[in-house]
Amino acid sequence: MALKDDLKAYKARWAEVEAGIAQERRRASLELRWQQLNAAVGMGKVLGLPQQDPSEMEVFERWAKIKEKATNQKPKI
């Protein structure tokens, strides 16, 4: 029985961790999410991951427009 109880407790702890992470993500500002996206793209470049295809550029441009409207800031070039 102890193993079964330990497993339940382990799963419960990880469920709490996941709930906390989900809450942090919901509270994250648009600016923080933008910074995280830029960091991920930068890491991809450093690691030599495949470059974006031209159709993805449209997505980045739309995100830049959304950020500009949401934060009243012009995109940094």
Buried (B, 14 or more C-beta within 10 A) or exposed (E): EEEEEEEEEEEEEEEEEEEEEEEEEEEEEEEEEBEEEEEEEEEEEEEEEEEEEEEEEEEEEEBBEEBEEEEEEEEEE
